[in-house]
């Protein structure tokens, strides 16, 4: 299909409508793009209950200040690509990363939550604002590899240095040395996490309080779990754990101090 370069008001969207109870839903708030090649289209400022892309490619498109109820970046079993697209100041309530690839995209001043990137690739993209409860994976789940067609997700050159990362995890082989990460007293970066955890475990074993010691060792084991699948570096925040009643703040602070000293 040839590339499009159209005004968004003229763009031939595929519109879906649904009825919930007796309330008719505005069909203009539900958009599906299926195997489309889209170039330089501006969707900025729209409010959408649902946006789904299937096997589509977006180049130079703007999604600035869009309010998404549910955003499926890559639906179906075919890759959707976003090349030099902008999602600045966009707000996402709930969405799926899906089978998608982002190259040189801008996510500035965003509020983005619960992004699960099992088959999502990110290259040379910039993030500022806030990411919360997001997980990025360096490898594709084994059950999905036959249809995705690859084992690993490309994840490099991304700039998170101006973004608040709240309960954000990088797992299964993402090389954090190839990303720009936020710094500050609230963050703990472990370039060789396995060594740091082992040294911290030795220190925690020497704690006098037996109860605190046992909880501390269990806590370290949960952090070590993040290394499964080939992850070598970790970026941690003590604040992410303070809200759990089973984890005394004294223990959390002690474990983080041991990890820092190691």
N, C-alpha and C positions, 0 to 999 in steps of 0.2 A: 504494500500500500504506500502511495506517495506521501511525503511529509506535508503537514498542514501548517499554514501561517495565517490564522484567521482571528478576527475579533471574537471574544468569548460569547458574545450575544448571538453570533452567527454559527458558532461551532455545533455540529450535529451530535449532541449528547444522546446517549441511550438512557431514557428516563424509565424509572420503575416506580409504581405506586403500590401502596398497601393500605389495608384498613385494620385498625386496632380497635376492637370493640365496635362502638358506633361512631367513632371519630375518624373522619376522613383525613388522611395524611397528605400534605402538600407534596406532589410528585417532584417538584423542582428541587426538593431537599435530598433526593436520592439519585446518585449519579454512578453509572457503570461505564467504563471505557474498555472495550474488548477488542484487542488486536488493532489498536490505533497508533499512528505515528503523529505525535503532536509537537509542534515547534512554536515557541514564543507566544504561547497563549497565557493570558493573565486572568487567573481565577481569584485574585486578591479581594479580601473583604467579604467573601461569601460566607453564609452559614449553612452547613450541610449536615443532615442527620447521618448520611452514609455516603462514602466515596469508595469505589472499588476499581482497581486497575487489573486487567488480565492480559498478559502477553503484550503489553503496550510499552512505547518508548516516548519519554518526554524530554525535550531539549529546550533549555532556556525558558522554562515555564515558571510563572510566579504564583505561589500559594500564600502570599504574605497576608497576615491578619485573618486568615480563614479560620472559622470555628467548626471543627469536625466533631460530630457525635461519635462516629465510628469510621476509621480510615483503614482500609486494607491496601497497603502499598503494593503488594504483589499477590493477587488472588489466583486461584486455579493452579495448574501445573506447568505454566510457562513463565519465563522470566519477564519482569517489568523493569525498565531502566529509567533512571532520572539523571540526566546529564546537565550540570550547571544550572540546576533549578534552585529556587529560593522558597524557603518555608519560614521566613522571618516573622516573628511575633505571632505565629500560628498557635492555636490552642487545641489540644487533642484530649478528649475525654477517655476514649478507649479505642484501641486499634491493634492491628496485627502487622508485624514486619513483613511476613510472607516471603515469597520468592522474589526478592527485589535487589537492585544494585544501585547505589548512589555514588556518583563521581563528581567531585568539585561542587557539592551542593552547600547551601547556606541555611543553617538552622539558628539564626541569631535571635536573641530575646524570646526564646520559646518557653512554654510550659508543657513538657512532654512526659507522660507517665505510662507505666505498665507496658513498655515496649519490649516484646520478646522476639529477639532476632535469631531464630534458629537457622534460617536459610538466607539471611540478609547480608549483603556486602556493603562496606563503607570505605571509600577511598578519597583522601584529600578533601574532606568536608569539615566545616567549621560549626561549632556549637557554642552558644552563649545562652544565658538564662538559667533554666533548671531542668535537669533530668531526674526523675524519681521512679524508683522501683523498676528499673530497666535492666535487662540482661542481654549481653552481646556474646555470641558464640563464635569461636574460631573454626569449629568443624560442624558439618551438617550431621544431624542425628542419623545413625546408621540405617534406620528403617526408611529414611527419606532419600538416601543417596541414589537409589536406582532411578527415580524419576527426576531428581534435581540434576543428576549428571556430574556431580563433583563431590569430593570428600571434604574439602576445606572451603571456608569463606575468606575471601580476600578482605583484609582489614588493616589499612595502613595509612599513614600520613594525615590522620585526623587531628583536629585541634579542639581539645576540651578545656584548654587552660582558662578560659573565661566563663566556664559553666559550673554551676553548683551540682555536684553529683551526689544525690541522696539515695542511699540504698541501691547503688548501681554496681553490677558485677560484670567482670570480663572473664570469660571461661573458655576452656578447651583449646588453649593454644594461641590466644591473641597476644601478639608481641607488643607489650606496652611501651617498650623502648622505641617503637616506631610511631608513637602517638605523642602529642603534647598534652600533658595532664595538669589539672589544677594543683596548686601548691598552697601551703599555709599550715598553721598549727593543727587544724582539724583533720588533715589528711596524713596518712602514713603510707609511703610508697616503699615496697619491698622488692628490690631488683632481683634478689635470689631468695624467694619466699621460703623454699624448703629448708635452706640453711638457717634463716632467721627463726622459723618456727621451731626447729630442733633445739636451737640455743635457748629460746624462750621456754621450751618445755623443761630443759635442765634447770633453769632458774625457778620456775613454778614448783618443781619437785622439792625445792628447799623452803617453801613457805611453811611457817610454823602452824598456821591455822589449817587443820586437816580438812574441814568442810570447804573452806575457800579454795584450798589446793585442789580438791577433787573437781569442783565446779570449774576452776581455771583450766585444768587439763582437758576437761570435756569441751570447754570453749575453744581451746587451741585445736582440738580435733575437728571441730566444725569449720574452723578457718582453713585447716589443712585440706578439708574436703574440696575447697575451691581449686585445688591444684590437680584434681583428676582430669584426665583428658589432655594432659600436656601443658597446662598453664604453668608458667614459671614465675611471672611477676604478679604482684597483687597491689591494689590501691584500696586502702581501708579507711573507715571513719568510725571512731568510737561512738559518735552520736547515733549511728545507725542501730546500736545495740542497747542504748540506755533505756529504751521504752519497755524492755522485757522484764517482767517481775522476777523471773527465775534467775536473772543475771544481775547480781549486786554491782553497783557502780564501782565499788572498791576493787572488785575482782577485775572488771573490764579495764579500769585504769592501770591495775597492776600488770595485766597481760600486755597491754599496749606499751607500757614502759619497758617490759622485758623484750618485746619485739623491736623497739627502737634501739635499745642498748646492744642488741645482737647485730 
